[in-house]
């Protein structure tokens, strides 16, 4: 994404890339290349700071856990799978400021 303020990290293991804006993070987008994999065989699991992608078929076994720098809201995650490319969008968790007691 030349010309904008995105950092891209690429894992050679299963063709994963994820992009995080360098400033105020509003969402994290993960793009995974899974050629030859059926949508029904893909499992996604998310926590506040990680995303797990797995495929377990007789022909293919993939497993990748990605630690995310931004606190995300897995309940609001969206994903699409088309032509062997899985795209997951994870919005930032919206937290209200918490008061800190001064002792």
PyMOL commands that place a pseudoatom at each C-alpha (Angstrom):
pseudoatom trace, name=CA, resn=UNK, resi=1, chain=A, elem=C, hetatm=0, pos=[0.000, 0.000, 0.000]
pseudoatom trace, name=CA, resn=UNK, resi=2, chain=A, elem=C, hetatm=0, pos=[2.589, 2.470, -1.133]
pseudoatom trace, name=CA, resn=UNK, resi=3, chain=A, elem=C, hetatm=0, pos=[2.347, 6.072, -0.087]
pseudoatom trace, name=CA, resn=UNK, resi=4, chain=A, elem=C, hetatm=0, pos=[0.293, 5.623, 3.075]
pseudoatom trace, name=CA, resn=UNK, resi=5, chain=A, elem=C, hetatm=0, pos=[1.261, 5.123, 6.706]
pseudoatom trace, name=CA, resn=UNK, resi=6, chain=A, elem=C, hetatm=0, pos=[0.721, 1.358, 6.937]
pseudoatom trace, name=CA, resn=UNK, resi=7, chain=A, elem=C, hetatm=0, pos=[3.239, -1.178, 8.169]
pseudoatom trace, name=CA, resn=UNK, resi=8, chain=A, elem=C, hetatm=0, pos=[3.006, -4.631, 6.620]
pseudoatom trace, name=CA, resn=UNK, resi=9, chain=A, elem=C, hetatm=0, pos=[4.308, -7.798, 8.211]
pseudoatom trace, name=CA, resn=UNK, resi=10, chain=A, elem=C, hetatm=0, pos=[4.440, -11.004, 6.187]
pseudoatom trace, name=CA, resn=UNK, resi=11, chain=A, elem=C, hetatm=0, pos=[4.726, -14.578, 7.441]
pseudoatom trace, name=CA, resn=UNK, resi=12, chain=A, elem=C, hetatm=0, pos=[6.093, -17.025, 4.876]
pseudoatom trace, name=CA, resn=UNK, resi=13, chain=A, elem=C, hetatm=0, pos=[4.381, -19.949, 6.621]
pseudoatom trace, name=CA, resn=UNK, resi=14, chain=A, elem=C, hetatm=0, pos=[0.981, -19.733, 4.939]
pseudoatom trace, name=CA, resn=UNK, resi=15, chain=A, elem=C, hetatm=0, pos=[1.036, -16.403, 3.139]
pseudoatom trace, name=CA, resn=UNK, resi=16, chain=A, elem=C, hetatm=0, pos=[-0.288, -14.199, 5.925]
pseudoatom trace, name=CA, resn=UNK, resi=17, chain=A, elem=C, hetatm=0, pos=[-0.038, -10.445, 5.932]
pseudoatom trace, name=CA, resn=UNK, resi=18, chain=A, elem=C, hetatm=0, pos=[-1.571, -7.994, 8.301]
pseudoatom trace, name=CA, resn=UNK, resi=19, chain=A, elem=C, hetatm=0, pos=[-1.674, -4.250, 8.224]
pseudoatom trace, name=CA, resn=UNK, resi=20, chain=A, elem=C, hetatm=0, pos=[-1.886, -1.902, 11.183]
pseudoatom trace, name=CA, resn=UNK, resi=21, chain=A, elem=C, hetatm=0, pos=[-2.093, 1.881, 10.775]
pseudoatom trace, name=CA, resn=UNK, resi=22, chain=A, elem=C, hetatm=0, pos=[0.961, 3.528, 12.317]
pseudoatom trace, name=CA, resn=UNK, resi=23, chain=A, elem=C, hetatm=0, pos=[-1.097, 6.163, 14.146]
pseudoatom trace, name=CA, resn=UNK, resi=24, chain=A, elem=C, hetatm=0, pos=[-4.427, 5.746, 15.904]
pseudoatom trace, name=CA, resn=UNK, resi=25, chain=A, elem=C, hetatm=0, pos=[-5.478, 2.119, 15.354]
pseudoatom trace, name=CA, resn=UNK, resi=26, chain=A, elem=C, hetatm=0, pos=[-9.170, 1.746, 14.466]
pseudoatom trace, name=CA, resn=UNK, resi=27, chain=A, elem=C, hetatm=0, pos=[-9.045, -1.736, 12.968]
pseudoatom trace, name=CA, resn=UNK, resi=28, chain=A, elem=C, hetatm=0, pos=[-6.648, -4.500, 12.044]
pseudoatom trace, name=CA, resn=UNK, resi=29, chain=A, elem=C, hetatm=0, pos=[-6.965, -6.239, 8.687]
pseudoatom trace, name=CA, resn=UNK, resi=30, chain=A, elem=C, hetatm=0, pos=[-5.500, -9.711, 8.183]
pseudoatom trace, name=CA, resn=UNK, resi=31, chain=A, elem=C, hetatm=0, pos=[-5.203, -11.236, 4.708]
pseudoatom trace, name=CA, resn=UNK, resi=32, chain=A, elem=C, hetatm=0, pos=[-4.422, -14.942, 4.366]
pseudoatom trace, name=CA, resn=UNK, resi=33, chain=A, elem=C, hetatm=0, pos=[-3.773, -16.852, 1.153]
pseudoatom trace, name=CA, resn=UNK, resi=34, chain=A, elem=C, hetatm=0, pos=[-5.225, -20.372, 1.457]
pseudoatom trace, name=CA, resn=UNK, resi=35, chain=A, elem=C, hetatm=0, pos=[-5.310, -21.787, -2.089]
pseudoatom trace, name=CA, resn=UNK, resi=36, chain=A, elem=C, hetatm=0, pos=[-7.230, -25.023, -2.502]
pseudoatom trace, name=CA, resn=UNK, resi=37, chain=A, elem=C, hetatm=0, pos=[-8.959, -24.732, 0.885]
pseudoatom trace, name=CA, resn=UNK, resi=38, chain=A, elem=C, hetatm=0, pos=[-12.739, -24.877, 1.207]
pseudoatom trace, name=CA, resn=UNK, resi=39, chain=A, elem=C, hetatm=0, pos=[-14.462, -22.159, 3.241]
pseudoatom trace, name=CA, resn=UNK, resi=40, chain=A, elem=C, hetatm=0, pos=[-16.105, -24.800, 5.469]
pseudoatom trace, name=CA, resn=UNK, resi=41, chain=A, elem=C, hetatm=0, pos=[-12.652, -26.075, 6.546]
pseudoatom trace, name=CA, resn=UNK, resi=42, chain=A, elem=C, hetatm=0, pos=[-11.415, -22.729, 7.916]
pseudoatom trace, name=CA, resn=UNK, resi=43, chain=A, elem=C, hetatm=0, pos=[-11.710, -22.023, 11.646]
pseudoatom trace, name=CA, resn=UNK, resi=44, chain=A, elem=C, hetatm=0, pos=[-11.163, -18.563, 13.133]
pseudoatom trace, name=CA, resn=UNK, resi=45, chain=A, elem=C, hetatm=0, pos=[-10.851, -17.752, 16.827]
pseudoatom trace, name=CA, resn=UNK, resi=46, chain=A, elem=C, hetatm=0, pos=[-10.226, -14.335, 18.340]
pseudoatom trace, name=CA, resn=UNK, resi=47, chain=A, elem=C, hetatm=0, pos=[-9.363, -12.878, 21.721]
pseudoatom trace, name=CA, resn=UNK, resi=48, chain=A, elem=C, hetatm=0, pos=[-8.707, -9.293, 22.782]
pseudoatom trace, name=CA, resn=UNK, resi=49, chain=A, elem=C, hetatm=0, pos=[-5.155, -9.455, 21.446]
pseudoatom trace, name=CA, resn=UNK, resi=50, chain=A, elem=C, hetatm=0, pos=[-4.827, -12.495, 19.182]
pseudoatom trace, name=CA, resn=UNK, resi=51, chain=A, elem=C, hetatm=0, pos=[-6.292, -14.189, 16.134]
pseudoatom trace, name=CA, resn=UNK, resi=52, chain=A, elem=C, hetatm=0, pos=[-6.006, -17.918, 15.441]
pseudoatom trace, name=CA, resn=UNK, resi=53, chain=A, elem=C, hetatm=0, pos=[-6.491, -19.344, 11.960]
pseudoatom trace, name=CA, resn=UNK, resi=54, chain=A, elem=C, hetatm=0, pos=[-6.594, -23.097, 11.394]
pseudoatom trace, name=CA, resn=UNK, resi=55, chain=A, elem=C, hetatm=0, pos=[-7.358, -25.544, 8.618]
pseudoatom trace, name=CA, resn=UNK, resi=56, chain=A, elem=C, hetatm=0, pos=[-7.393, -29.275, 9.299]
pseudoatom trace, name=CA, resn=UNK, resi=57, chain=A, elem=C, hetatm=0, pos=[-8.185, -31.541, 6.357]
pseudoatom trace, name=CA, resn=UNK, resi=58, chain=A, elem=C, hetatm=0, pos=[-6.607, -34.806, 5.191]
pseudoatom trace, name=CA, resn=UNK, resi=59, chain=A, elem=C, hetatm=0, pos=[-4.742, -32.821, 2.485]
pseudoatom trace, name=CA, resn=UNK, resi=60, chain=A, elem=C, hetatm=0, pos=[-3.791, -29.689, 4.428]
pseudoatom trace, name=CA, resn=UNK, resi=61, chain=A, elem=C, hetatm=0, pos=[-3.026, -28.691, 7.985]
pseudoatom trace, name=CA, resn=UNK, resi=62, chain=A, elem=C, hetatm=0, pos=[-2.466, -25.021, 8.776]
pseudoatom trace, name=CA, resn=UNK, resi=63, chain=A, elem=C, hetatm=0, pos=[-2.292, -23.342, 12.158]
pseudoatom trace, name=CA, resn=UNK, resi=64, chain=A, elem=C, hetatm=0, pos=[-1.256, -19.791, 12.867]
pseudoatom trace, name=CA, resn=UNK, resi=65, chain=A, elem=C, hetatm=0, pos=[-1.778, -17.641, 15.948]
pseudoatom trace, name=CA, resn=UNK, resi=66, chain=A, elem=C, hetatm=0, pos=[-1.149, -13.949, 15.408]
pseudoatom trace, name=CA, resn=UNK, resi=67, chain=A, elem=C, hetatm=0, pos=[-0.492, -11.694, 18.387]
pseudoatom trace, name=CA, resn=UNK, resi=68, chain=A, elem=C, hetatm=0, pos=[-2.038, -8.273, 17.760]
pseudoatom trace, name=CA, resn=UNK, resi=69, chain=A, elem=C, hetatm=0, pos=[-0.724, -5.039, 19.218]
pseudoatom trace, name=CA, resn=UNK, resi=70, chain=A, elem=C, hetatm=0, pos=[-4.118, -3.352, 19.379]
pseudoatom trace, name=CA, resn=UNK, resi=71, chain=A, elem=C, hetatm=0, pos=[-6.929, -4.503, 21.680]
pseudoatom trace, name=CA, resn=UNK, resi=72, chain=A, elem=C, hetatm=0, pos=[-9.584, -5.813, 19.304]
pseudoatom trace, name=CA, resn=UNK, resi=73, chain=A, elem=C, hetatm=0, pos=[-13.243, -6.738, 19.638]
pseudoatom trace, name=CA, resn=UNK, resi=74, chain=A, elem=C, hetatm=0, pos=[-13.578, -10.297, 18.258]
pseudoatom trace, name=CA, resn=UNK, resi=75, chain=A, elem=C, hetatm=0, pos=[-17.387, -10.157, 18.540]
pseudoatom trace, name=CA, resn=UNK, resi=76, chain=A, elem=C, hetatm=0, pos=[-17.426, -7.407, 15.886]
pseudoatom trace, name=CA, resn=UNK, resi=77, chain=A, elem=C, hetatm=0, pos=[-14.971, -9.142, 13.516]
pseudoatom trace, name=CA, resn=UNK, resi=78, chain=A, elem=C, hetatm=0, pos=[-15.904, -9.576, 9.852]
pseudoatom trace, name=CA, resn=UNK, resi=79, chain=A, elem=C, hetatm=0, pos=[-14.415, -12.021, 7.377]
pseudoatom trace, name=CA, resn=UNK, resi=80, chain=A, elem=C, hetatm=0, pos=[-14.735, -12.980, 3.718]
pseudoatom trace, name=CA, resn=UNK, resi=81, chain=A, elem=C, hetatm=0, pos=[-13.243, -15.829, 1.704]
pseudoatom trace, name=CA, resn=UNK, resi=82, chain=A, elem=C, hetatm=0, pos=[-13.028, -15.594, -2.071]
pseudoatom trace, name=CA, resn=UNK, resi=83, chain=A, elem=C, hetatm=0, pos=[-10.743, -17.268, -4.619]
pseudoatom trace, name=CA, resn=UNK, resi=84, chain=A, elem=C, hetatm=0, pos=[-8.408, -18.679, -1.944]
pseudoatom trace, name=CA, resn=UNK, resi=85, chain=A, elem=C, hetatm=0, pos=[-8.005, -15.367, -0.101]
pseudoatom trace, name=CA, resn=UNK, resi=86, chain=A, elem=C, hetatm=0, pos=[-9.333, -14.949, 3.443]
pseudoatom trace, name=CA, resn=UNK, resi=87, chain=A, elem=C, hetatm=0, pos=[-9.722, -11.362, 4.642]
pseudoatom trace, name=CA, resn=UNK, resi=88, chain=A, elem=C, hetatm=0, pos=[-10.494, -10.637, 8.301]
pseudoatom trace, name=CA, resn=UNK, resi=89, chain=A, elem=C, hetatm=0, pos=[-11.253, -7.171, 9.676]
pseudoatom trace, name=CA, resn=UNK, resi=90, chain=A, elem=C, hetatm=0, pos=[-10.988, -6.775, 13.440]
pseudoatom trace, name=CA, resn=UNK, resi=91, chain=A, elem=C, hetatm=0, pos=[-12.217, -3.460, 14.868]
pseudoatom trace, name=CA, resn=UNK, resi=92, chain=A, elem=C, hetatm=0, pos=[-10.472, -1.888, 17.811]
pseudoatom trace, name=CA, resn=UNK, resi=93, chain=A, elem=C, hetatm=0, pos=[-12.104, -2.511, 21.159]
pseudoatom trace, name=CA, resn=UNK, resi=94, chain=A, elem=C, hetatm=0, pos=[-13.909, 0.562, 22.390]
pseudoatom trace, name=CA, resn=UNK, resi=95, chain=A, elem=C, hetatm=0, pos=[-13.138, 1.061, 26.032]
pseudoatom trace, name=CA, resn=UNK, resi=96, chain=A, elem=C, hetatm=0, pos=[-14.333, 3.858, 28.229]
pseudoatom trace, name=CA, resn=UNK, resi=97, chain=A, elem=C, hetatm=0, pos=[-11.643, 5.641, 30.205]
pseudoatom trace, name=CA, resn=UNK, resi=98, chain=A, elem=C, hetatm=0, pos=[-11.353, 4.312, 33.740]
pseudoatom trace, name=CA, resn=UNK, resi=99, chain=A, elem=C, hetatm=0, pos=[-10.715, 6.493, 36.743]
pseudoatom trace, name=CA, resn=UNK, resi=100, chain=A, elem=C, hetatm=0, pos=[-7.458, 5.888, 38.556]
pseudoatom trace, name=CA, resn=UNK, resi=101, chain=A, elem=C, hetatm=0, pos=[-7.374, 6.487, 42.281]
pseudoatom trace, name=CA, resn=UNK, resi=102, chain=A, elem=C, hetatm=0, pos=[-4.510, 8.588, 43.558]
pseudoatom trace, name=CA, resn=UNK, resi=103, chain=A, elem=C, hetatm=0, pos=[-3.126, 7.300, 46.843]
for i in range(1, 103): cmd.bond("trace and resi %d" % i, "trace and resi %d" % (i + 1))
show_as sticks, trace
zoom trace
